[in-house]
Amino acid sequence: MSKKTPEKKARLRKARRKARPVPLFVRIKTGRKVMTTPARRHWREKKLKIRD
């Protein structure tokens, strides 16, 4: 079991927030022009460079 510092937890939280999909109301409002987020990331494919 790893011990995460509060700073590391905050960075992971921020990365998780950025990796979420575009909300449905945004897709509808923009006429489906905005479908993806440039910060989208898959947890298994692209690893974060977060230091302890």
N, CA, C and O atoms as a CHARMM CRD file, in Angstrom:
* protein
*
  208
    1    1 MET  N      0.84100  -1.17400   0.00000 PROA 1      0.00000
    2    1 MET  CA     0.00000   0.00000   0.00000 PROA 1      0.00000
    3    1 MET  C      0.88700   1.23900   0.00000 PROA 1      0.00000
    4    1 MET  O      1.80100   1.35500   0.81600 PROA 1      0.00000
    5    2 SER  N      0.61900   2.14900  -0.90400 PROA 2      0.00000
    6    2 SER  CA     1.45900   3.34300  -1.00300 PROA 2      0.00000
    7    2 SER  C      0.90900   4.46100  -0.12800 PROA 2      0.00000
    8    2 SER  O     -0.29800   4.57900   0.08000 PROA 2      0.00000
    9    3 LYS  N      1.81700   5.26900   0.37100 PROA 3      0.00000
   10    3 LYS  CA     1.42000   6.42700   1.17800 PROA 3      0.00000
   11    3 LYS  C      1.53700   7.65800   0.29700 PROA 3      0.00000
   12    3 LYS  O      2.62800   8.00400  -0.15800 PROA 3      0.00000
   13    4 LYS  N      0.42700   8.31000   0.06100 PROA 4      0.00000
   14    4 LYS  CA     0.43300   9.49700  -0.79300 PROA 4      0.00000
   15    4 LYS  C      0.41200  10.74400   0.07500 PROA 4      0.00000
   16    4 LYS  O     -0.35400  10.84200   1.03400 PROA 4      0.00000
   17    5 THR  N      1.26000  11.68400  -0.27700 PROA 5      0.00000
   18    5 THR  CA     1.27400  12.96000   0.43200 PROA 5      0.00000
   19    5 THR  C      0.07900  13.79000  -0.03600 PROA 5      0.00000
   20    5 THR  O     -0.45700  13.53900  -1.11500 PROA 5      0.00000
   21    6 PRO  N     -0.34200  14.76600   0.75200 PROA 6      0.00000
   22    6 PRO  CA    -1.46200  15.62400   0.32500 PROA 6      0.00000
   23    6 PRO  C     -1.18100  16.35200  -0.99100 PROA 6      0.00000
   24    6 PRO  O     -2.09600  16.58700  -1.78000 PROA 6      0.00000
   25    7 GLU  N      0.08800  16.70900  -1.22600 PROA 7      0.00000
   26    7 GLU  CA     0.44700  17.39900  -2.47700 PROA 7      0.00000
   27    7 GLU  C      0.25000  16.47500  -3.67500 PROA 7      0.00000
   28    7 GLU  O     -0.27300  16.88500  -4.71100 PROA 7      0.00000
   29    8 LYS  N      0.67800  15.21900  -3.51800 PROA 8      0.00000
   30    8 LYS  CA     0.53000  14.26000  -4.61300 PROA 8      0.00000
   31    8 LYS  C     -0.95200  13.97300  -4.87500 PROA 8      0.00000
   32    8 LYS  O     -1.37500  13.85200  -6.02500 PROA 8      0.00000
   33    9 LYS  N     -1.72900  13.86500  -3.80200 PROA 9      0.00000
   34    9 LYS  CA    -3.16900  13.64000  -3.95300 PROA 9      0.00000
   35    9 LYS  C     -3.82400  14.78600  -4.71200 PROA 9      0.00000
   36    9 LYS  O     -4.70700  14.56600  -5.54100 PROA 9      0.00000
   37   10 ALA  N     -3.38900  16.01300  -4.42500 PROA 10     0.00000
   38   10 ALA  CA    -3.94900  17.18400  -5.10600 PROA 10     0.00000
   39   10 ALA  C     -3.62500  17.13800  -6.59600 PROA 10     0.00000
   40   10 ALA  O     -4.47600  17.45600  -7.42700 PROA 10     0.00000
   41   11 ARG  N     -2.39700  16.74200  -6.93800 PROA 11     0.00000
   42   11 ARG  CA    -2.01200  16.65200  -8.35000 PROA 11     0.00000
   43   11 ARG  C     -2.80400  15.55800  -9.06600 PROA 11     0.00000
   44   11 ARG  O     -3.23200  15.73700 -10.20600 PROA 11     0.00000
   45   12 LEU  N     -2.99300  14.43100  -8.39100 PROA 12     0.00000
   46   12 LEU  CA    -3.77400  13.34500  -8.98300 PROA 12     0.00000
   47   12 LEU  C     -5.23300  13.75700  -9.17100 PROA 12     0.00000
   48   12 LEU  O     -5.86200  13.40900 -10.17000 PROA 12     0.00000
   49   13 ARG  N     -5.75900  14.49800  -8.20500 PROA 13     0.00000
   50   13 ARG  CA    -7.13600  14.98600  -8.28800 PROA 13     0.00000
   51   13 ARG  C     -7.30600  15.91600  -9.48300 PROA 13     0.00000
   52   13 ARG  O     -8.29100  15.83200 -10.21600 PROA 13     0.00000
   53   14 LYS  N     -6.33200  16.80300  -9.66800 PROA 14     0.00000
   54   14 LYS  CA    -6.38600  17.75100 -10.78400 PROA 14     0.00000
   55   14 LYS  C     -6.31600  17.00600 -12.12000 PROA 14     0.00000
   56   14 LYS  O     -7.04300  17.33600 -13.05700 PROA 14     0.00000
   57   15 ALA  N     -5.44100  16.00200 -12.20300 PROA 15     0.00000
   58   15 ALA  CA    -5.30500  15.23000 -13.43400 PROA 15     0.00000
   59   15 ALA  C     -6.58700  14.45900 -13.73000 PROA 15     0.00000
   60   15 ALA  O     -6.98200  14.31900 -14.88800 PROA 15     0.00000
   61   16 ARG  N     -7.22500  13.96700 -12.69200 PROA 16     0.00000
   62   16 ARG  CA    -8.48000  13.23400 -12.88000 PROA 16     0.00000
   63   16 ARG  C     -9.59100  14.14900 -13.37000 PROA 16     0.00000
   64   16 ARG  O    -10.40100  13.76000 -14.21100 PROA 16     0.00000
   65   17 ARG  N     -9.62400  15.36400 -12.84200 PROA 17     0.00000
   66   17 ARG  CA   -10.62000  16.34600 -13.28900 PROA 17     0.00000
   67   17 ARG  C    -10.42600  16.68800 -14.76100 PROA 17     0.00000
   68   17 ARG  O    -11.39800  16.82800 -15.50400 PROA 17     0.00000
   69   18 LYS  N     -9.17100  16.82300 -15.18200 PROA 18     0.00000
   70   18 LYS  CA    -8.88500  17.18600 -16.57200 PROA 18     0.00000
   71   18 LYS  C     -9.18400  16.04100 -17.53600 PROA 18     0.00000
   72   18 LYS  O     -9.44800  16.27600 -18.71600 PROA 18     0.00000
   73   19 ALA  N     -9.14400  14.80800 -17.04100 PROA 19     0.00000
   74   19 ALA  CA    -9.30900  13.64700 -17.91700 PROA 19     0.00000
   75   19 ALA  C    -10.76900  13.27800 -18.14100 PROA 19     0.00000
   76   19 ALA  O    -11.05100  12.32900 -18.87300 PROA 19     0.00000
   77   20 ARG  N    -11.69500  13.99300 -17.54000 PROA 20     0.00000
   78   20 ARG  CA   -13.10500  13.62700 -17.69900 PROA 20     0.00000
   79   20 ARG  C    -13.62800  14.07500 -19.06600 PROA 20     0.00000
   80   20 ARG  O    -13.09000  15.01400 -19.65200 PROA 20     0.00000
   81   21 PRO  N    -14.66600  13.41700 -19.57800 PROA 21     0.00000
   82   21 PRO  CA   -15.18300  13.77200 -20.90000 PROA 21     0.00000
   83   21 PRO  C    -15.90400  15.11700 -20.92400 PROA 21     0.00000
   84   21 PRO  O    -16.24100  15.68700 -19.88600 PROA 21     0.00000
   85   22 VAL  N    -16.12500  15.60000 -22.13200 PROA 22     0.00000
   86   22 VAL  CA   -16.84500  16.86800 -22.31700 PROA 22     0.00000
   87   22 VAL  C    -18.29900  16.65000 -21.90100 PROA 22     0.00000
   88   22 VAL  O    -18.90100  15.65000 -22.29400 PROA 22     0.00000
   89   23 PRO  N    -18.87800  17.56200 -21.11400 PROA 23     0.00000
   90   23 PRO  CA   -20.26800  17.39500 -20.69100 PROA 23     0.00000
   91   23 PRO  C    -21.23100  17.37600 -21.88100 PROA 23     0.00000
   92   23 PRO  O    -20.97400  17.98500 -22.91900 PROA 23     0.00000
   93   24 LEU  N    -22.32100  16.67800 -21.70800 PROA 24     0.00000
   94   24 LEU  CA   -23.29400  16.50800 -22.78200 PROA 24     0.00000
   95   24 LEU  C    -23.89800  17.83700 -23.22200 PROA 24     0.00000
   96   24 LEU  O    -24.12100  18.05500 -24.41300 PROA 24     0.00000
   97   25 PHE  N    -24.16600  18.73400 -22.25800 PROA 25     0.00000
   98   25 PHE  CA   -24.79100  20.01300 -22.63200 PROA 25     0.00000
   99   25 PHE  C    -23.85800  20.84800 -23.51000 PROA 25     0.00000
  100   25 PHE  O    -24.33000  21.63600 -24.33000 PROA 25     0.00000
  101   26 VAL  N    -22.54900  20.69000 -23.35200 PROA 26     0.00000
  102   26 VAL  CA   -21.59000  21.42300 -24.19100 PROA 26     0.00000
  103   26 VAL  C    -21.64100  20.87500 -25.60900 PROA 26     0.00000
  104   26 VAL  O    -21.61500  21.63400 -26.57800 PROA 26     0.00000
  105   27 ARG  N    -21.71400  19.55000 -25.72700 PROA 27     0.00000
  106   27 ARG  CA   -21.81100  18.93900 -27.05900 PROA 27     0.00000
  107   27 ARG  C    -23.06100  19.41000 -27.79000 PROA 27     0.00000
  108   27 ARG  O    -23.01200  19.72200 -28.98000 PROA 27     0.00000
  109   28 ILE  N    -24.16700  19.46100 -27.08200 PROA 28     0.00000
  110   28 ILE  CA   -25.43600  19.88700 -27.69100 PROA 28     0.00000
  111   28 ILE  C    -25.38800  21.36800 -28.04300 PROA 28     0.00000
  112   28 ILE  O    -25.80700  21.76900 -29.12900 PROA 28     0.00000
  113   29 LYS  N    -24.87500  22.17900 -27.11800 PROA 29     0.00000
  114   29 LYS  CA   -24.83700  23.63600 -27.30500 PROA 29     0.00000
  115   29 LYS  C    -23.97400  24.04100 -28.50100 PROA 29     0.00000
  116   29 LYS  O    -24.29200  25.00400 -29.19800 PROA 29     0.00000
  117   30 THR  N    -22.88000  23.30500 -28.74200 PROA 30     0.00000
  118   30 THR  CA   -21.97000  23.64600 -29.83300 PROA 30     0.00000
  119   30 THR  C    -22.31400  22.91600 -31.12500 PROA 30     0.00000
  120   30 THR  O    -21.56400  22.99100 -32.09900 PROA 30     0.00000
  121   31 GLY  N    -23.43400  22.21700 -31.14200 PROA 31     0.00000
  122   31 GLY  CA   -23.81100  21.49400 -32.35800 PROA 31     0.00000
  123   31 GLY  C    -22.84900  20.36800 -32.66700 PROA 31     0.00000
  124   31 GLY  O    -22.56800  20.10200 -33.83600 PROA 31     0.00000
  125   32 ARG  N    -22.34200  19.70800 -31.65600 PROA 32     0.00000
  126   32 ARG  CA   -21.39800  18.58500 -31.73400 PROA 32     0.00000
  127   32 ARG  C    -20.07400  18.95100 -32.38600 PROA 32     0.00000
  128   32 ARG  O    -19.38400  18.07700 -32.91000 PROA 32     0.00000
  129   33 LYS  N    -19.70300  20.24400 -32.36100 PROA 33     0.00000
  130   33 LYS  CA   -18.38300  20.63800 -32.87100 PROA 33     0.00000
  131   33 LYS  C    -17.31400  20.33200 -31.83000 PROA 33     0.00000
  132   33 LYS  O    -16.18800  19.96700 -32.16600 PROA 33     0.00000
  133   34 VAL  N    -17.68400  20.48800 -30.55800 PROA 34     0.00000
  134   34 VAL  CA   -16.75600  20.16900 -29.47100 PROA 34     0.00000
  135   34 VAL  C    -17.14100  18.79500 -28.94700 PROA 34     0.00000
  136   34 VAL  O    -18.15800  18.64200 -28.27000 PROA 34     0.00000
  137   35 MET  N    -16.32000  17.79200 -29.26500 PROA 35     0.00000
  138   35 MET  CA   -16.63100  16.42300 -28.84600 PROA 35     0.00000
  139   35 MET  C    -15.57500  15.86300 -27.89300 PROA 35     0.00000
  140   35 MET  O    -15.88500  15.02700 -27.04400 PROA 35     0.00000
  141   36 THR  N    -14.34400  16.31600 -28.03100 PROA 36     0.00000
  142   36 THR  CA   -13.27000  15.74800 -27.21200 PROA 36     0.00000
  143   36 THR  C    -12.54100  16.83900 -26.44600 PROA 36     0.00000
  144   36 THR  O    -12.65400  18.02500 -26.75700 PROA 36     0.00000
  145   37 THR  N    -11.79700  16.41600 -25.44500 PROA 37     0.00000
  146   37 THR  CA   -10.97700  17.31300 -24.64100 PROA 37     0.00000
  147   37 THR  C     -9.51900  17.07100 -25.01100 PROA 37     0.00000
  148   37 THR  O     -9.10600  15.91500 -25.11000 PROA 37     0.00000
  149   38 PRO  N     -8.71800  18.12800 -25.22000 PROA 38     0.00000
  150   38 PRO  CA    -7.30700  17.90400 -25.54500 PROA 38     0.00000
  151   38 PRO  C     -6.53800  17.25000 -24.39800 PROA 38     0.00000
  152   38 PRO  O     -5.51700  16.60300 -24.63000 PROA 38     0.00000
  153   39 ALA  N     -7.01700  17.41200 -23.16900 PROA 39     0.00000
  154   39 ALA  CA    -6.31600  16.84400 -22.01100 PROA 39     0.00000
  155   39 ALA  C     -6.77800  15.42700 -21.69200 PROA 39     0.00000
  156   39 ALA  O     -6.37100  14.86500 -20.67500 PROA 39     0.00000
  157   40 ARG  N     -7.61600  14.84000 -22.53900 PROA 40     0.00000
  158   40 ARG  CA    -8.12700  13.48600 -22.27400 PROA 40     0.00000
  159   40 ARG  C     -6.96800  12.50800 -22.21100 PROA 40     0.00000
  160   40 ARG  O     -6.04000  12.58200 -23.01600 PROA 40     0.00000
  161   41 ARG  N     -7.02400  11.58700 -21.24700 PROA 41     0.00000
  162   41 ARG  CA    -5.91700  10.66600 -21.01900 PROA 41     0.00000
  163   41 ARG  C     -6.48100   9.36100 -20.47300 PROA 41     0.00000
  164   41 ARG  O     -7.39600   9.36000 -19.64900 PROA 41     0.00000
  165   42 HSD  N     -5.92200   8.25600 -20.94200 PROA 42     0.00000
  166   42 HSD  CA    -6.32700   6.95100 -20.42400 PROA 42     0.00000
  167   42 HSD  C     -5.30900   6.51400 -19.38200 PROA 42     0.00000
  168   42 HSD  O     -4.10300   6.64100 -19.59300 PROA 42     0.00000
  169   43 TRP  N     -5.79000   6.00500 -18.26800 PROA 43     0.00000
  170   43 TRP  CA    -4.91800   5.69600 -17.13100 PROA 43     0.00000
  171   43 TRP  C     -3.89000   4.62600 -17.44500 PROA 43     0.00000
  172   43 TRP  O     -2.82900   4.58700 -16.82300 PROA 43     0.00000
  173   44 ARG  N     -4.18800   3.75800 -18.39800 PROA 44     0.00000
  174   44 ARG  CA    -3.26400   2.67000 -18.67500 PROA 44     0.00000
  175   44 ARG  C     -2.29500   3.00400 -19.80400 PROA 44     0.00000
  176   44 ARG  O     -1.20300   2.43800 -19.87000 PROA 44     0.00000
  177   45 GLU  N     -2.67900   3.90900 -20.68200 PROA 45     0.00000
  178   45 GLU  CA    -1.85700   4.20100 -21.85800 PROA 45     0.00000
  179   45 GLU  C     -0.83200   5.29700 -21.60200 PROA 45     0.00000
  180   45 GLU  O      0.34800   5.12400 -21.90800 PROA 45     0.00000
  181   46 LYS  N     -1.26300   6.40700 -21.05400 PROA 46     0.00000
  182   46 LYS  CA    -0.34200   7.53200 -20.84400 PROA 46     0.00000
  183   46 LYS  C     -0.18000   7.76400 -19.35400 PROA 46     0.00000
  184   46 LYS  O     -1.14800   8.06100 -18.65400 PROA 46     0.00000
  185   47 LYS  N      1.03800   7.63000 -18.87600 PROA 47     0.00000
  186   47 LYS  CA     1.30900   7.78600 -17.45300 PROA 47     0.00000
  187   47 LYS  C      1.60700   9.24500 -17.12300 PROA 47     0.00000
  188   47 LYS  O      2.16000   9.98200 -17.93900 PROA 47     0.00000
  189   48 LEU  N      1.23500   9.64300 -15.92600 PROA 48     0.00000
  190   48 LEU  CA     1.49200  11.00000 -15.45500 PROA 48     0.00000
  191   48 LEU  C      2.91100  11.09000 -14.91400 PROA 48     0.00000
  192   48 LEU  O      3.43600  10.13600 -14.34000 PROA 48     0.00000
  193   49 LYS  N      3.51600  12.24100 -15.10400 PROA 49     0.00000
  194   49 LYS  CA     4.84100  12.46000 -14.53400 PROA 49     0.00000
  195   49 LYS  C      4.65700  13.24500 -13.24100 PROA 49     0.00000
  196   49 LYS  O      4.87200  14.45600 -13.19800 PROA 49     0.00000
  197   50 ILE  N      4.25700  12.53900 -12.19300 PROA 50     0.00000
  198   50 ILE  CA     4.01900  13.18000 -10.90100 PROA 50     0.00000
  199   50 ILE  C      5.09200  12.72500  -9.93200 PROA 50     0.00000
  200   50 ILE  O      5.30300  11.53100  -9.72100 PROA 50     0.00000
  201   51 ARG  N      5.75800  13.69800  -9.35500 PROA 51     0.00000
  202   51 ARG  CA     6.78700  13.36800  -8.36600 PROA 51     0.00000
  203   51 ARG  C      6.15200  13.30000  -6.98500 PROA 51     0.00000
  204   51 ARG  O      5.04100  13.78400  -6.77100 PROA 51     0.00000
  205   52 ASP  N      6.87500  12.69100  -6.05800 PROA 52     0.00000
  206   52 ASP  CA     6.33200  12.53000  -4.69800 PROA 52     0.00000
  207   52 ASP  C      6.29600  13.78100  -3.91500 PROA 52     0.00000
  208   52 ASP  O      5.86300  13.77700  -2.76300 PROA 52     0.00000
